[in-house]
């Protein structure tokens, strides 16, 4: 291979190997760059994580200077998420036998009732107050009707951090195997950081968990993790 061919091969190799993720972060055009990265077929969860990390970590704190590639930023975000998940796993793995028994009860309750998030909408007033409207899907997986249940709902950012949680109570009858859409209202206060974060996030970026505490059936039997 002569010198010209070697240079041509090197140029073509660099052209093929460099993609949108290898571009350097630019504060003024990263939204357009994310659109190009999405076109490559990158996993949507990675795109959402990268978008959130740039908006809430980099732009707010300046932890990365321009010149860092999007791949380096994504690797950093994935690494932080993995460390957090590993830490949570170790906490769960080190629970006592008593807590393990409680977990088994909670797992039993979760088999009965599923609560999943569909969307979150915020209506704000001029004085800084407001109201979240949360659309949930509630599923009774049991072969008998549920009279009422309660538990804790948590809203998470794309890194898995809880930004808002509160007690959730449902006191309408759910027939056996019934799936129901349910609108739930929550107060909004602009002075509370978690409310601000939740109000600023798009629904598809919001994580959600439901931990049931007590379920009462219409036949007066119940499951209780308390």
N, C-alpha and C positions, 0 to 999 in steps of 0.2 A: 504494500500500500504506500503510494507516494505521499509527499508532504501535503499536497492539496487535498487528497482524499481523506487523510487523517483529520485535517481541519474541518472538512465538510462533515465527517462522521461525528466529530465532537460537537459541532454546532447543532446537528439534528438530534443528537442524544440529549443535549441540554434543552432543546425546544420541546421534546416529547416529555421529558421528566419533570418540567416545571409546570405547575398548574395553579389555579386560583388560591389554593391553600398555601402555596409558596410565596405569594405576594406579601409585601410588607404592609403592616397595619397602618392605615391612614384615618385619622379621626374624622376627617371631612367626607370620606367616601366609603366608609366601611359597610354601610347598608347596601350600596351597589355591589361591593365585593362579595358580600354574603349571598346576594342573588346569583352571582356567577358560581360560587361554591355549590349552591343548591343545584344548579344545572348539571354539575358533574355526577350527581346521584349519591352524594354523601348522605349518610343517615340523618333523618330529620331531627332526631334527638340530639345529635351532635351540633347541628345548625342552631337549634334553639338554645343549647347550652352555651355555644360560642357567642351568640347574640346577647344573651343575658350577662355573661361574664364581661364582655366588652362594655356594656351599658352600666352595670352596677358595680363592677370591680375596677376596671381600667379607667374609664372616663371619670368616675367619681374620685378615685384615689391616685390616679397617675402612676400605678405600679409598673406599667409597661411604657416605654418610650417608643415613639414612632421609629420603625426600623426592624421591629420584631415581626416575624412572619405570623400569619394566621394559624399555621400548623403549630408553631411554638406556643401560641396562646391557647389553642385547643388542648394541646398536651398538658399544659399547666392546669387548665380547668378540669380535665379528666382526672389528673393526678390528685387534685384537691378533693374531688368528689369521691374517688376511690378511698382515700385516707379517711374521709368522714364516714363512709359506709363500713370500712373495716373497724373503725372505732366503735360504731354502733353495734357491729356484730360481736365484738369482744365484750361490750357491756352486757349484751343479751346472753352471751355464753358464760358469763361469770355470775349470773343470778343465783340466788339461794334456792334450796329445794322448795321453800314456801312460795317464792315468786314463781317458780316453775309450775307449781300447782295452779296458781292464778292464771298463768299463761295458757295452761291447758283449758281452763274454764273459758277464757276469752276466745280461744280457738274454736271451742264448741259453739259459742255465741255467734262467731263470725260465719259459721257454717249455716246458721239459721237465717241471719239478716245480712244482706249486702247493701251498702250505701255507696253510690259512685257519683262523682261530680260531672255535670254536663256543662255548666257555664256559670260565670259570675258577672253581674252587672252592677254598676255603682251609679246612684243618683245623688248628686251633691247639692247642698244649699249654699247660699251666699255667705252664711255665717260660719261655714266650715264643718257643719254637721252634715249628715246624710244617711243613706241606707243602702246596704248591699242586698240585692236579690239573687239568691243562689238557687239554681235549678239542679235538683238531685234526682237520681233514679233509685228507688227503694224496692228491693226484691225480698220476698218471703220465700225461702227455699224449703220450708217445713211442710209436712202434710196436714197441718192443722192451722187454724187462724191465729194471728197475733193480735192481741188487744192493745198493747202499747210497748214501747221500748225506749231506752235512753243510752247515751254513750258520749264519747268525745270526738268531735270533728276537728281535723287539723288541716291547714292550708300550708303548702310548702313551696319554696322557690325551686328553680331547676337544679340547684346544688343539693337539694334535700333538706334544707334548713326550714324549721317551722317558723312561719311569719305571723300566723294567727291561729288560735284554737279556742274552742268554747264548748260548753255542754250542749248537747242536742237531745231534745225530747220529741217523741212522736206518739200521739195518743189517739190515732184513728185505727180502725180495724183493717188489717191486711189479711185477705183471704189466703187460703193455702195455695202456695206457688204463685201468688199474685205479684206482678211488677207494676209499680205506680210511679209516675212523675210527680214531684213535689217541689213547690216553691217555698223557700225558707228565707226569712228576713233577718238581717243582722245590722246593728247600729254601726255607723261610721263616724270616726272622730279624727280629723286631720292632724291633731296633736299627738296621736298614737302612731309610732313608726310602723308597726305591723299593718295598721289600717292603710297607711299611705302606700306601702309596698304592694299590698293586695290590690288596692285601687288602681295602681299604675300598670299592673301586669295584665297581659292578654290571657284569656281563658285557657288557651291551649298550652300555655307555659306554666300553669298552676298545677302543682301536685296536690293530692288529696288523700287523706286516710280517715277511716272511721273505726274507732275502738268501742265496741258495745260493752255495756256494763250490766244491763239488766233487761230481760225480755219477759213479758207477761203474756200468756196465751188466754184465749177466750174460755178455756176450760178451767182457768184459775191456776194451772201449773205455771212454773216459771224457771228460767235459767238466770243465775245470778253470779257475777264475778266479784262482787264487793266483799 
